[in-house]
Amino acid sequence: MSRYNKTKITKKNKKLYYNTTIYNKVDEINSDQYFISQEGDRCDNLAYRFYGDSKLWWFIARVNNLTTNNIPAGTSLRIPVKIKT
C-alpha cells in the first residue's frame, strides 16, 4: 500500500503535478491496540513492529494526528489492527 494511491496526478506542459491527497478518517474499532510511547519511539519503528513494514509510518502518524516521525515519551497512541486508507 502506497500513501499516494489516491493522489490525483495532473500533467501540464510535460510536467507532473500532484494534487493534495485527502484521506478518510480511520474509525476506532474494538480490535485497535493502544500503546504508550517510550523514549526513542518513532512512527517508522512502530509501523515495522505492528505491521511488518516501516514504510507505513505515515498511517500511524495520520491516525494519531502526529506531525513528525519522532514521538514524545508518554504519548498515548492508537494502532489500528487493519490498515485502511
N, CA, C and O atoms as CSV, one atom per row, in Angstrom:
chain,resi,resn,atom,element,x,y,z
A,1,MET,N,N,0.846,-1.170,0.000
A,1,MET,CA,C,0.000,0.000,0.000
A,1,MET,C,C,0.893,1.235,0.000
A,1,MET,O,O,1.785,1.375,0.837
A,2,SER,N,N,0.644,2.102,-0.929
A,2,SER,CA,C,1.370,3.359,-1.000
A,2,SER,C,C,0.487,4.475,-0.466
A,2,SER,O,O,-0.728,4.456,-0.661
A,3,ARG,N,N,1.079,5.426,0.192
A,3,ARG,CA,C,0.280,6.525,0.725
A,3,ARG,C,C,-0.207,7.460,-0.368
A,3,ARG,O,O,-1.023,8.343,-0.104
A,4,TYR,N,N,0.277,7.284,-1.585
A,4,TYR,CA,C,-0.120,8.153,-2.687
A,4,TYR,C,C,-1.071,7.467,-3.668
A,4,TYR,O,O,-1.299,7.990,-4.759
A,5,ASN,N,N,-1.626,6.318,-3.309
A,5,ASN,CA,C,-2.537,5.610,-4.206
A,5,ASN,C,C,-3.712,6.464,-4.646
A,5,ASN,O,O,-4.162,6.349,-5.786
A,6,LYS,N,N,-4.214,7.310,-3.775
A,6,LYS,CA,C,-5.401,8.103,-4.078
A,6,LYS,C,C,-5.066,9.527,-4.509
A,6,LYS,O,O,-5.964,10.362,-4.619
A,7,THR,N,N,-3.812,9.814,-4.751
A,7,THR,CA,C,-3.403,11.148,-5.168
A,7,THR,C,C,-3.588,11.293,-6.666
A,7,THR,O,O,-3.079,10.486,-7.444
A,8,LYS,N,N,-4.311,12.314,-7.063
A,8,LYS,CA,C,-4.540,12.573,-8.476
A,8,LYS,C,C,-3.326,13.298,-9.055
A,8,LYS,O,O,-2.807,14.242,-8.459
A,9,ILE,N,N,-2.885,12.843,-10.220
A,9,ILE,CA,C,-1.731,13.443,-10.884
A,9,ILE,C,C,-2.225,14.140,-12.148
A,9,ILE,O,O,-2.936,13.548,-12.960
A,10,THR,N,N,-1.840,15.401,-12.300
A,10,THR,CA,C,-2.214,16.178,-13.472
A,10,THR,C,C,-0.960,16.458,-14.275
A,10,THR,O,O,0.091,16.772,-13.717
A,11,LYS,N,N,-1.075,16.343,-15.588
A,11,LYS,CA,C,0.067,16.603,-16.447
A,11,LYS,C,C,-0.227,17.851,-17.282
A,11,LYS,O,O,-1.202,17.896,-18.031
A,12,LYS,N,N,0.634,18.863,-17.139
A,12,LYS,CA,C,0.511,20.104,-17.912
A,12,LYS,C,C,1.880,20.484,-18.437
A,12,LYS,O,O,2.855,20.536,-17.688
A,13,ASN,N,N,1.942,20.747,-19.723
A,13,ASN,CA,C,3.205,21.165,-20.342
A,13,ASN,C,C,4.353,20.216,-20.007
A,13,ASN,O,O,5.457,20.653,-19.683
A,14,LYS,N,N,4.085,18.924,-20.089
A,14,LYS,CA,C,5.073,17.868,-19.844
A,14,LYS,C,C,5.576,17.811,-18.400
A,14,LYS,O,O,6.585,17.161,-18.125
A,15,LYS,N,N,4.887,18.482,-17.481
A,15,LYS,CA,C,5.252,18.430,-16.060
A,15,LYS,C,C,4.137,17.726,-15.299
A,15,LYS,O,O,2.958,17.867,-15.624
A,16,LEU,N,N,4.531,16.966,-14.281
A,16,LEU,CA,C,3.556,16.287,-13.437
A,16,LEU,C,C,3.283,17.124,-12.192
A,16,LEU,O,O,4.203,17.646,-11.563
A,17,TYR,N,N,2.003,17.242,-11.850
A,17,TYR,CA,C,1.583,17.965,-10.658
A,17,TYR,C,C,0.768,17.017,-9.786
A,17,TYR,O,O,-0.180,16.388,-10.257
A,18,TYR,N,N,1.138,16.918,-8.525
A,18,TYR,CA,C,0.439,16.058,-7.585
A,18,TYR,C,C,-0.538,16.902,-6.780
A,18,TYR,O,O,-0.149,17.884,-6.148
A,19,ASN,N,N,-1.802,16.517,-6.807
A,19,ASN,CA,C,-2.817,17.210,-6.028
A,19,ASN,C,C,-2.754,16.738,-4.584
A,19,ASN,O,O,-2.164,15.696,-4.299
A,20,THR,N,N,-3.346,17.481,-3.684
A,20,THR,CA,C,-3.370,17.118,-2.278
A,20,THR,C,C,-4.198,15.859,-2.075
A,20,THR,O,O,-5.310,15.749,-2.592
A,21,THR,N,N,-3.658,14.915,-1.324
A,21,THR,CA,C,-4.379,13.690,-1.011
A,21,THR,C,C,-5.141,13.889,0.289
A,21,THR,O,O,-4.568,14.261,1.313
A,22,ILE,N,N,-6.430,13.636,0.230
A,22,ILE,CA,C,-7.269,13.752,1.427
A,22,ILE,C,C,-7.754,12.348,1.777
A,22,ILE,O,O,-8.404,11.680,0.972
A,23,TYR,N,N,-7.425,11.913,2.995
A,23,TYR,CA,C,-7.785,10.582,3.439
A,23,TYR,C,C,-9.033,10.631,4.301
A,23,TYR,O,O,-9.303,11.630,4.968
A,24,ASN,N,N,-9.791,9.540,4.279
A,24,ASN,CA,C,-10.938,9.410,5.164
A,24,ASN,C,C,-10.455,9.182,6.587
A,24,ASN,O,O,-9.345,8.697,6.807
A,25,LYS,N,N,-11.292,9.533,7.545
A,25,LYS,CA,C,-10.986,9.300,8.950
A,25,LYS,C,C,-10.962,7.793,9.205
A,25,LYS,O,O,-11.778,7.056,8.651
A,26,VAL,N,N,-10.046,7.344,10.027
A,26,VAL,CA,C,-9.967,5.929,10.397
A,26,VAL,C,C,-10.746,5.765,11.697
A,26,VAL,O,O,-10.309,6.203,12.761
A,27,ASP,N,N,-11.905,5.127,11.590
A,27,ASP,CA,C,-12.770,4.953,12.758
A,27,ASP,C,C,-12.163,4.002,13.773
A,27,ASP,O,O,-11.464,3.052,13.421
A,28,GLU,N,N,-12.444,4.275,15.040
A,28,GLU,CA,C,-11.991,3.384,16.109
A,28,GLU,C,C,-12.834,2.118,16.094
A,28,GLU,O,O,-14.052,2.171,15.923
A,29,ILE,N,N,-12.175,0.985,16.275
A,29,ILE,CA,C,-12.897,-0.279,16.418
A,29,ILE,C,C,-12.333,-1.019,17.630
A,29,ILE,O,O,-11.244,-0.701,18.110
A,30,ASN,N,N,-13.072,-1.995,18.112
A,30,ASN,CA,C,-12.683,-2.710,19.338
A,30,ASN,C,C,-11.346,-3.416,19.241
A,30,ASN,O,O,-10.677,-3.611,20.256
A,31,SER,N,N,-10.944,-3.803,18.041
A,31,SER,CA,C,-9.692,-4.547,17.901
A,31,SER,C,C,-8.451,-3.649,17.829
A,31,SER,O,O,-7.330,-4.155,17.783
A,32,ASP,N,N,-8.638,-2.321,17.821
A,32,ASP,CA,C,-7.487,-1.412,17.820
A,32,ASP,C,C,-6.634,-1.645,19.063
A,32,ASP,O,O,-7.146,-1.976,20.132
A,33,GLN,N,N,-5.332,-1.469,18.902
A,33,GLN,CA,C,-4.421,-1.592,20.035
A,33,GLN,C,C,-4.032,-0.198,20.506
A,33,GLN,O,O,-3.982,0.742,19.712
A,34,TYR,N,N,-3.760,-0.068,21.790
A,34,TYR,CA,C,-3.326,1.215,22.345
A,34,TYR,C,C,-1.947,1.021,22.940
A,34,TYR,O,O,-1.634,-0.032,23.497
A,35,PHE,N,N,-1.146,2.030,22.817
A,35,PHE,CA,C,0.271,1.923,23.124
A,35,PHE,C,C,0.728,3.243,23.731
A,35,PHE,O,O,0.379,4.309,23.224
A,36,ILE,N,N,1.502,3.185,24.809
A,36,ILE,CA,C,2.105,4.377,25.407
A,36,ILE,C,C,3.565,4.411,24.951
A,36,ILE,O,O,4.333,3.485,25.211
A,37,SER,N,N,3.928,5.492,24.268
A,37,SER,CA,C,5.285,5.575,23.715
A,37,SER,C,C,6.329,5.734,24.816
A,37,SER,O,O,6.059,6.268,25.892
A,38,GLN,N,N,7.514,5.256,24.508
A,38,GLN,CA,C,8.652,5.377,25.411
A,38,GLN,C,C,9.713,6.230,24.730
A,38,GLN,O,O,9.621,6.516,23.536
A,39,GLU,N,N,10.700,6.625,25.481
A,39,GLU,CA,C,11.814,7.413,24.953
A,39,GLU,C,C,12.403,6.748,23.718
A,39,GLU,O,O,12.749,5.568,23.760
A,40,GLY,N,N,12.522,7.478,22.630
A,40,GLY,CA,C,13.139,6.968,21.411
A,40,GLY,C,C,12.182,6.322,20.423
A,40,GLY,O,O,12.601,5.943,19.329
A,41,ASP,N,N,10.900,6.184,20.781
A,41,ASP,CA,C,9.951,5.589,19.837
A,41,ASP,C,C,9.737,6.509,18.647
A,41,ASP,O,O,9.699,7.733,18.780
A,42,ARG,N,N,9.597,5.890,17.482
A,42,ARG,CA,C,9.324,6.631,16.246
A,42,ARG,C,C,8.246,5.889,15.473
A,42,ARG,O,O,8.077,4.680,15.630
A,43,CYS,N,N,7.527,6.612,14.647
A,43,CYS,CA,C,6.434,6.007,13.877
A,43,CYS,C,C,6.933,4.892,12.964
A,43,CYS,O,O,6.254,3.876,12.816
A,44,ASP,N,N,8.099,5.059,12.352
A,44,ASP,CA,C,8.590,4.023,11.444
A,44,ASP,C,C,8.915,2.724,12.181
A,44,ASP,O,O,8.656,1.635,11.667
A,45,ASN,N,N,9.482,2.836,13.382
A,45,ASN,CA,C,9.784,1.643,14.171
A,45,ASN,C,C,8.504,0.941,14.630
A,45,ASN,O,O,8.430,-0.288,14.636
A,46,LEU,N,N,7.502,1.728,15.014
A,46,LEU,CA,C,6.226,1.139,15.435
A,46,LEU,C,C,5.519,0.487,14.254
A,46,LEU,O,O,4.911,-0.573,14.401
A,47,ALA,N,N,5.594,1.114,13.086
A,47,ALA,CA,C,4.975,0.527,11.886
A,47,ALA,C,C,5.617,-0.826,11.574
A,47,ALA,O,O,4.925,-1.772,11.199
A,48,TYR,N,N,6.918,-0.914,11.726
A,48,TYR,CA,C,7.599,-2.193,11.492
A,48,TYR,C,C,7.167,-3.228,12.535
A,48,TYR,O,O,6.922,-4.387,12.203
A,49,ARG,N,N,7.076,-2.803,13.787
A,49,ARG,CA,C,6.706,-3.719,14.866
A,49,ARG,C,C,5.276,-4.253,14.694
A,49,ARG,O,O,5.037,-5.451,14.847
A,50,PHE,N,N,4.330,-3.361,14.375
A,50,PHE,CA,C,2.929,-3.766,14.312
A,50,PHE,C,C,2.478,-4.254,12.935
A,50,PHE,O,O,1.586,-5.098,12.843
A,51,TYR,N,N,3.085,-3.730,11.859
A,51,TYR,CA,C,2.640,-4.076,10.505
A,51,TYR,C,C,3.694,-4.804,9.672
A,51,TYR,O,O,3.391,-5.306,8.590
A,52,GLY,N,N,4.934,-4.863,10.175
A,52,GLY,CA,C,5.988,-5.527,9.429
A,52,GLY,C,C,6.517,-4.708,8.261
A,52,GLY,O,O,7.204,-5.244,7.392
A,53,ASP,N,N,6.204,-3.398,8.230
A,53,ASP,CA,C,6.636,-2.540,7.127
A,53,ASP,C,C,6.835,-1.115,7.647
A,53,ASP,O,O,5.863,-0.430,7.969
A,54,SER,N,N,8.078,-0.671,7.730
A,54,SER,CA,C,8.360,0.666,8.272
A,54,SER,C,C,7.852,1.779,7.364
A,54,SER,O,O,7.722,2.921,7.805
A,55,LYS,N,N,7.560,1.462,6.096
A,55,LYS,CA,C,7.047,2.482,5.174
A,55,LYS,C,C,5.625,2.920,5.520
A,55,LYS,O,O,5.123,3.892,4.956
A,56,LEU,N,N,4.981,2.218,6.432
A,56,LEU,CA,C,3.620,2.579,6.849
A,56,LEU,C,C,3.619,3.535,8.037
A,56,LEU,O,O,2.596,3.697,8.702
A,57,TRP,N,N,4.755,4.166,8.307
A,57,TRP,CA,C,4.861,5.122,9.413
A,57,TRP,C,C,3.814,6.220,9.287
A,57,TRP,O,O,3.262,6.668,10.293
A,58,TRP,N,N,3.535,6.657,8.065
A,58,TRP,CA,C,2.600,7.757,7.825
A,58,TRP,C,C,1.193,7.419,8.296
A,58,TRP,O,O,0.444,8.309,8.697
A,59,PHE,N,N,0.823,6.125,8.250
A,59,PHE,CA,C,-0.511,5.713,8.682
A,59,PHE,C,C,-0.666,5.908,10.187
A,59,PHE,O,O,-1.681,6.435,10.643
A,60,ILE,N,N,0.325,5.492,10.953
A,60,ILE,CA,C,0.292,5.678,12.406
A,60,ILE,C,C,0.286,7.168,12.737
A,60,ILE,O,O,-0.447,7.607,13.622
A,61,ALA,N,N,1.099,7.941,12.030
A,61,ALA,CA,C,1.141,9.390,12.261
A,61,ALA,C,C,-0.213,10.029,11.950
A,61,ALA,O,O,-0.686,10.879,12.705
A,62,ARG,N,N,-0.831,9.628,10.855
A,62,ARG,CA,C,-2.110,10.222,10.460
A,62,ARG,C,C,-3.221,9.873,11.437
A,62,ARG,O,O,-4.014,10.740,11.804
A,63,VAL,N,N,-3.290,8.614,11.866
A,63,VAL,CA,C,-4.328,8.175,12.801
A,63,VAL,C,C,-4.216,8.918,14.128
A,63,VAL,O,O,-5.227,9.202,14.771
A,64,ASN,N,N,-2.989,9.231,14.537
A,64,ASN,CA,C,-2.757,9.860,15.839
A,64,ASN,C,C,-2.493,11.371,15.752
A,64,ASN,O,O,-2.074,11.990,16.730
A,65,ASN,N,N,-2.740,11.950,14.584
A,65,ASN,CA,C,-2.553,13.393,14.376
A,65,ASN,C,C,-1.152,13.869,14.746
A,65,ASN,O,O,-0.985,14.923,15.360
A,66,LEU,N,N,-0.152,13.084,14.368
A,66,LEU,CA,C,1.236,13.460,14.621
A,66,LEU,C,C,1.786,14.179,13.397
A,66,LEU,O,O,1.419,13.858,12.267
A,67,THR,N,N,2.647,15.131,13.616
A,67,THR,CA,C,3.238,15.880,12.509
A,67,THR,C,C,4.715,15.561,12.316
A,67,THR,O,O,5.380,16.164,11.473
A,68,THR,N,N,5.221,14.624,13.088
A,68,THR,CA,C,6.622,14.251,12.993
A,68,THR,C,C,6.770,12.752,13.218
A,68,THR,O,O,5.901,12.125,13.824
A,69,ASN,N,N,7.850,12.183,12.741
A,69,ASN,CA,C,8.116,10.758,12.913
A,69,ASN,C,C,8.495,10.438,14.358
A,69,ASN,O,O,8.231,9.337,14.842
A,70,ASN,N,N,9.111,11.394,15.041
A,70,ASN,CA,C,9.504,11.204,16.444
A,70,ASN,C,C,8.285,11.403,17.336
A,70,ASN,O,O,7.465,12.290,17.101
A,71,ILE,N,N,8.182,10.565,18.360
A,71,ILE,CA,C,7.025,10.608,19.258
A,71,ILE,C,C,7.512,10.927,20.669
A,71,ILE,O,O,8.393,10.239,21.185
A,72,PRO,N,N,6.955,11.956,21.297
A,72,PRO,CA,C,7.351,12.256,22.676
A,72,PRO,C,C,7.006,11.094,23.609
A,72,PRO,O,O,5.948,10.480,23.470
A,73,ALA,N,N,7.895,10.791,24.557
A,73,ALA,CA,C,7.655,9.725,25.531
A,73,ALA,C,C,6.380,10.016,26.308
A,73,ALA,O,O,6.120,11.158,26.686
A,74,GLY,N,N,5.586,8.973,26.544
A,74,GLY,CA,C,4.350,9.106,27.304
A,74,GLY,C,C,3.126,9.413,26.455
A,74,GLY,O,O,2.024,9.539,26.989
A,75,THR,N,N,3.299,9.536,25.140
A,75,THR,CA,C,2.177,9.816,24.253
A,75,THR,C,C,1.335,8.549,24.081
A,75,THR,O,O,1.870,7.475,23.806
A,76,SER,N,N,0.019,8.683,24.244
A,76,SER,CA,C,-0.891,7.565,24.032
A,76,SER,C,C,-1.199,7.462,22.543
A,76,SER,O,O,-1.639,8.433,21.929
A,77,LEU,N,N,-0.971,6.294,21.968
A,77,LEU,CA,C,-1.164,6.087,20.538
A,77,LEU,C,C,-2.197,5.003,20.272
A,77,LEU,O,O,-2.284,4.015,21.001
A,78,ARG,N,N,-2.963,5.201,19.234
A,78,ARG,CA,C,-3.891,4.170,18.775
A,78,ARG,C,C,-3.263,3.509,17.560
A,78,ARG,O,O,-2.851,4.189,16.620
A,79,ILE,N,N,-3.190,2.190,17.579
A,79,ILE,CA,C,-2.638,1.431,16.471
A,79,ILE,C,C,-3.769,0.547,15.911
A,79,ILE,O,O,-4.087,-0.495,16.483
A,80,PRO,N,N,-4.370,0.974,14.788
A,80,PRO,CA,C,-5.423,0.141,14.195
A,80,PRO,C,C,-4.854,-1.193,13.717
A,80,PRO,O,O,-3.754,-1.248,13.168
A,81,VAL,N,N,-5.605,-2.255,13.929
A,81,VAL,CA,C,-5.160,-3.574,13.505
A,81,VAL,C,C,-5.214,-3.667,11.987
A,81,VAL,O,O,-4.314,-4.235,11.369
A,82,LYS,N,N,-6.263,-3.115,11.381
A,82,LYS,CA,C,-6.396,-3.145,9.930
A,82,LYS,C,C,-5.962,-1.810,9.359
A,82,LYS,O,O,-6.344,-0.750,9.857
A,83,ILE,N,N,-5.167,-1.874,8.317
A,83,ILE,CA,C,-4.687,-0.661,7.652
A,83,ILE,C,C,-5.717,-0.288,6.600
A,83,ILE,O,O,-5.983,-1.049,5.670
A,84,LYS,N,N,-6.290,0.898,6.764
A,84,LYS,CA,C,-7.330,1.355,5.849
A,84,LYS,C,C,-7.026,2.789,5.452
A,84,LYS,O,O,-6.828,3.644,6.315
A,85,THR,N,N,-6.985,3.060,4.153
A,85,THR,CA,C,-6.704,4.420,3.692
A,85,THR,C,C,-7.926,5.083,3.134
A,85,THR,O,O,-7.860,6.234,2.702
